[in-house]
Amino acid sequence: MPAVAPAKKTRPFIAPVAKSEQEHAPTFYVVCWNDPVNLMSYVTHVFMKIFGWNKQKAEKHMMEVHEKGKSVLAREGAEKAEFLVHQLHKYKLQATMEPAE
């Protein structure tokens, strides 16, 4: 029987993937502002509920809001940032979205 050379393994050509439009889309900060109305425990609870954070992280951001007047809670694309701001508003927290640098 004649000897047959093993087939040479070749990798399929994979075209480079262009960055999606979303990666080039502007991002926004979701900012929560201090107010004289809501209790600190309530703000912590809301952060845990909306962002799924543990109590320690939620308290860290709540204290930043309380002591510094604001806290940047997230950096997201426009739609997600707007959604998060609306969620915070539903819980009567003062929040805005600002363009990220």
C-alpha positions as CSV (number, residue, x, y, z in Angstrom):
1,M,0.0,0.0,0.0
2,P,1.4,3.4,-0.9
3,A,2.0,5.8,2.0
4,V,-0.3,8.7,2.2
5,A,0.9,11.9,3.8
6,P,-1.4,13.1,6.6
7,A,-3.7,15.9,5.5
8,K,-2.4,19.3,6.4
9,K,-4.6,21.1,8.9
10,T,-5.5,24.6,7.9
11,R,-7.4,27.2,9.9
12,P,-10.5,28.7,8.2
13,F,-10.1,32.3,7.2
14,I,-11.9,34.5,9.7
15,A,-12.4,38.1,8.6
16,P,-11.5,40.7,11.2
17,V,-14.7,41.9,12.9
18,A,-15.3,45.6,12.7
19,K,-16.1,47.3,16.0
20,S,-19.8,47.6,16.4
21,E,-21.6,51.0,16.3
22,Q,-22.4,50.6,19.9
23,E,-18.7,50.5,20.8
24,H,-18.3,53.9,19.1
25,A,-21.5,55.3,20.5
26,P,-21.1,58.0,23.1
27,T,-21.4,56.8,26.7
28,F,-23.1,58.6,29.6
29,Y,-22.6,58.7,33.3
30,V,-25.7,58.0,35.5
31,V,-25.4,60.4,38.4
32,C,-27.5,60.3,41.5
33,W,-27.8,63.6,43.4
34,N,-28.3,64.3,47.1
35,D,-31.7,65.4,48.3
36,P,-33.1,66.3,51.7
37,V,-36.0,63.9,51.5
38,N,-34.9,60.3,51.2
39,L,-33.5,58.3,54.0
40,M,-30.0,56.8,53.6
41,S,-31.3,53.3,54.1
42,Y,-33.9,53.9,51.4
43,V,-31.3,55.1,48.9
44,T,-29.2,52.0,49.7
45,H,-32.2,49.8,49.2
46,V,-33.0,51.4,45.8
47,F,-29.4,51.0,44.6
48,M,-29.4,47.3,45.6
49,K,-32.7,46.8,43.8
50,I,-31.9,48.7,40.5
51,F,-28.2,47.8,40.1
52,G,-28.2,44.4,41.8
53,W,-25.4,45.5,44.1
54,N,-24.6,44.0,47.4
55,K,-25.2,46.1,50.5
56,Q,-21.6,47.2,50.9
57,K,-21.4,48.6,47.4
58,A,-24.8,50.3,47.6
59,E,-23.8,51.9,51.0
60,K,-20.6,53.2,49.5
61,H,-22.4,55.0,46.7
62,M,-25.1,56.2,49.1
63,M,-22.4,57.7,51.4
64,E,-20.8,59.4,48.4
65,V,-24.2,60.9,47.5
66,H,-24.7,62.0,51.1
67,E,-21.2,63.4,51.7
68,K,-20.1,64.7,48.2
69,G,-23.6,65.6,46.9
70,K,-23.5,63.1,44.1
71,S,-22.3,59.7,43.0
72,V,-21.6,58.3,39.5
73,L,-23.5,55.0,39.6
74,A,-22.8,53.7,36.1
75,R,-21.3,54.4,32.6
76,E,-23.6,53.2,29.9
77,G,-24.8,53.8,26.3
78,A,-27.5,56.4,25.9
79,E,-30.5,54.0,26.0
80,K,-29.3,52.1,29.1
81,A,-28.3,55.3,30.9
82,E,-31.7,56.8,30.2
83,F,-33.4,53.6,31.4
84,L,-31.5,53.7,34.6
85,V,-32.2,57.3,35.2
86,H,-36.0,56.6,34.7
87,Q,-35.7,53.7,37.2
88,L,-34.2,56.0,39.8
89,H,-36.9,58.6,39.2
90,K,-39.5,56.0,39.8
91,Y,-38.1,55.6,43.3
92,K,-38.2,59.5,43.7
93,L,-34.4,59.8,43.6
94,Q,-32.8,62.8,41.8
95,A,-30.7,61.4,38.9
96,T,-29.3,62.7,35.6
97,M,-27.3,61.4,32.8
98,E,-24.2,63.3,31.6
99,P,-21.9,62.7,28.7
100,A,-18.8,60.8,29.6
101,E,-15.4,62.1,28.6
